[in-house]
Amino acid sequence: MSVLEISNHAALLSTAQNRRVWSLLVTVFGDLTSDTDRWISGTLLNRITAAIGIKPEATRVALHRLRKESWIESKRSGRTSTYTLTAAGQRQTDAARPQIYSPKNRAGQCWLVIVEPGSPVPTSGAGTLAISADLLISNNQADITDALSVALCAPVPDWIRNRVCDESLFLATQETFITFKKLRTALQNHPPTDPLEIVALRVLIVHSWRRIILKAPALPAYIFPPSWAGEDCRQLSAELLAILPRPSLAQLEEHLR
């Protein structure tokens, strides 16, 4: 089964017109690079994005944007350019990595926080969510001072659970869960062996899950409503990536020769 057949079957990304190619490239760098293997050639980037269905012109524009916004840096290597994350880009990538790759929800206890009416609501951080003007949910009690905090345990009232995130994100988890199940079946029946195909599929999987989990608050599963399929997506994402072990950049560059 080809990359195109599997990726179309899984429908992991929207149409090319709706893709944010620069965001997809952030996923590529985040999944492929490591402390000892950091630089990706322009040739390899173009082969990966072409396998996903992205044109070279769109890749070039996205790379320019990422350089301009200090996400990546580049250098010449012979007749081509190579790219890596900047220190700032690496910090942001490392900060998001546990949420994206952990097979389990890392949020444990959380608290219902009541602040003084009319006072500023401290909502910074992925683990703090404003439910109303003076009511918060937070996974870190130490982050909020001068407030009343009460440990929040299951069962949580529906009026709280339904405000955790908007309906479109709930629907995205359900659609992605169905997609991931279909892809798991496809990979079990036709496991890919080509390194480039494996990387393209990994990028599609990680990017699909990343677009969900980085929009959701970092709160325990029992805070979310029954329509939330995020925990199922998390588990399936980990299973799919285990089926598709990450090739090294050296292997990929050698594969292109």
Secondary structure by P-SEA (a helix, b strand, c coil): ccaaaaaaaacccccccccaaaaaaaaaaaaccccccccccaaaaaaaaaaacccaaaaaaaaaaaaaaccbbbbbcccbbbbbbcaaaaaaaaaaccccccccccccccccccccccccccccccccccccccccccccccccccbbbbbbcccccaaaaaacccaaaaaaaaaaaaaaaaaaaaaaacccccaaaaaaaaaaaaaaaaacccccccccccccccccaaaaaaaaaaaaaaacccccaaaaaaaac
